[in-house]
Amino acid sequence: MESNIDNGEADVTRSLARIETRHLRAGLWGLAIFVVLGLVLEGLHAIKAPFYLDAGQETTRLLLRLSHAHGTLVSLVNVVYALVVRARPAAASPVGSACLSASLVLLPAGFLLGGLFAHGGDPGLGVLLVPPGALALAAGIAVTARRV
C-alpha cells in the first residue's frame, strides 16, 4: 500500500516538473523568437523598407508590431506560469496549461498572419486567430488564479 502512495507522489512530481519545464521552455523560446521579430521590424524601419513604411501600410505595420508585443507578453506569462507552478504546485492544471500554450501560438500568429496578408486597410484572415488566442489567455490565467 505504501509503495503505491510513493509511486503516486512520484507521478505527481514528474507531472508538475513536465508542466513547469514545458512552460519555461516555451516562454523562453517565445521570448527569443519575438525579440528577433522586434529586431527585424526595427531593421525594416531603419532601411525604410517600402512594404513596411509606405503610406497605406499602416495596417501591416500595426499588426506586425502587435504580434511582436503580444508574443513577448504571452511568452513572459508562460515563464511566470512555470514559476507559479514551482512555488504553488496546486496552481498547475492541464486546462490552464493547455490554454496558456495555445495562447502563445494563436495570439501572436493571428496578428502576424493578419499583417503579412493585409490588403489595404483590412487585415488578412489570419487575424481570426486573435479572439480564440485572447480567450485562451484569459481562461488560462483565470484557471490558474482560481487554483492559487
C-alpha positions as CSV (number, residue, x, y, z in Angstrom):
1,M,0.0,0.0,0.0
2,E,2.8,2.4,1.0
3,S,4.6,1.9,-2.3
4,N,1.5,2.8,-4.3
5,I,1.3,6.1,-2.4
6,D,5.0,6.7,-3.1
7,N,4.5,5.9,-6.8
8,G,1.5,8.3,-6.9
9,E,3.5,11.1,-5.3
10,A,6.4,10.5,-7.7
11,D,4.0,10.6,-10.7
12,V,2.5,13.9,-9.5
13,T,6.1,15.3,-9.0
14,R,7.0,14.2,-12.5
15,S,3.8,15.7,-14.0
16,L,4.5,19.0,-12.2
17,A,8.1,19.0,-13.4
18,R,6.9,18.4,-17.0
19,I,4.4,21.3,-16.9
20,E,7.0,23.6,-15.3
21,T,9.6,22.7,-17.9
22,R,7.2,22.9,-20.8
23,H,6.1,26.4,-20.0
24,L,9.6,27.6,-19.0
25,R,10.9,26.3,-22.3
26,A,8.0,27.6,-24.4
27,G,8.2,31.0,-22.7
28,L,12.0,31.4,-23.2
29,W,11.8,30.2,-26.8
30,G,8.9,32.6,-27.4
31,L,10.9,35.5,-26.0
32,A,13.8,34.6,-28.3
33,I,11.5,34.5,-31.3
34,F,9.6,37.7,-30.6
35,V,12.8,39.6,-29.7
36,V,14.2,38.7,-33.0
37,L,10.9,39.7,-34.7
38,G,11.3,43.1,-32.9
39,L,14.8,43.4,-34.3
40,V,13.6,42.6,-37.8
41,L,10.9,45.2,-37.5
42,E,13.4,47.8,-36.3
43,G,15.7,46.8,-39.2
44,L,12.8,47.3,-41.7
45,H,12.2,50.7,-40.2
46,A,15.9,51.5,-40.4
47,I,16.3,50.6,-44.1
48,K,13.0,52.3,-44.9
49,A,11.5,49.1,-46.4
50,P,8.6,50.2,-48.6
51,F,6.3,47.3,-47.8
52,Y,6.6,48.2,-44.1
53,L,6.8,52.1,-44.1
54,D,5.0,53.3,-47.3
55,A,1.7,55.2,-46.9
56,G,-1.1,52.6,-47.0
57,Q,0.9,50.1,-45.0
58,E,-0.3,51.3,-41.6
59,T,-2.4,48.1,-41.1
60,T,0.6,45.8,-41.8
61,R,2.9,47.8,-39.6
62,L,0.4,47.9,-36.7
63,L,-0.4,44.2,-36.9
64,L,3.3,43.2,-37.1
65,R,4.0,45.3,-34.0
66,L,1.0,43.8,-32.2
67,S,2.4,40.3,-33.0
68,H,5.8,41.3,-31.5
69,A,4.2,42.9,-28.4
70,H,1.7,40.1,-27.7
71,G,4.1,37.4,-28.4
72,T,6.6,38.9,-25.9
73,L,3.9,39.4,-23.3
74,V,2.4,35.9,-23.6
75,S,5.9,34.4,-23.5
76,L,6.5,36.2,-20.2
77,V,3.2,34.9,-18.9
78,N,4.3,31.4,-19.7
79,V,7.6,31.9,-17.8
80,V,5.6,33.3,-14.9
81,Y,3.2,30.3,-15.0
82,A,6.2,27.9,-14.8
83,L,7.4,29.8,-11.7
84,V,4.0,29.8,-10.1
85,V,3.7,26.1,-10.6
86,R,7.1,25.7,-8.9
87,A,6.0,27.9,-6.0
88,R,2.4,26.7,-5.7
89,P,2.0,23.2,-7.2
90,A,-1.7,23.3,-6.6
91,A,-1.9,26.0,-9.3
92,A,-1.0,23.5,-12.0
93,S,-3.9,22.5,-14.2
94,P,-4.0,20.6,-17.5
95,V,-6.7,23.1,-18.7
96,G,-4.7,26.2,-17.6
97,S,-1.5,24.8,-19.1
98,A,-3.2,24.0,-22.4
99,C,-4.9,27.4,-22.6
100,L,-1.6,29.3,-22.0
101,S,0.2,27.1,-24.5
102,A,-2.5,27.7,-27.1
103,S,-2.5,31.5,-26.5
104,L,1.3,31.6,-27.1
105,V,0.7,30.3,-30.6
106,L,-2.7,31.7,-31.6
107,L,-2.5,35.3,-30.4
108,P,0.8,36.4,-32.0
109,A,0.3,34.2,-35.0
110,G,-3.1,35.8,-35.7
111,F,-1.6,39.3,-35.6
112,L,1.4,38.2,-37.7
113,L,-0.6,36.5,-40.4
114,G,-3.2,39.3,-40.4
115,G,-0.3,41.7,-41.0
116,L,1.6,39.7,-43.6
117,F,-1.6,39.2,-45.7
118,A,-3.2,42.6,-45.2
119,H,-5.0,44.2,-48.2
120,G,-5.1,47.9,-47.9
121,G,-6.6,48.8,-44.6
122,D,-8.0,45.3,-44.0
123,P,-6.1,42.6,-42.1
124,G,-5.6,39.2,-43.6
125,L,-7.8,36.3,-42.5
126,G,-5.1,35.1,-40.0
127,V,-6.4,37.8,-37.6
128,L,-9.3,35.4,-36.9
129,L,-6.9,33.5,-34.7
130,V,-6.7,36.5,-32.3
131,P,-10.0,36.2,-30.5
132,P,-9.5,32.4,-29.6
133,G,-6.0,33.2,-28.6
134,A,-7.2,36.0,-26.3
135,L,-9.9,33.8,-24.8
136,A,-7.4,31.1,-24.2
137,L,-5.1,33.5,-22.5
138,A,-7.9,34.8,-20.3
139,A,-9.1,31.3,-19.4
140,G,-5.6,30.1,-18.6
141,I,-4.9,33.0,-16.3
142,A,-8.4,32.7,-14.6
143,V,-8.0,28.9,-14.1
144,T,-4.6,29.4,-12.6
145,A,-5.7,32.3,-10.4
146,R,-8.6,30.3,-9.1
147,R,-6.3,27.4,-8.1
148,V,-3.6,29.5,-6.4
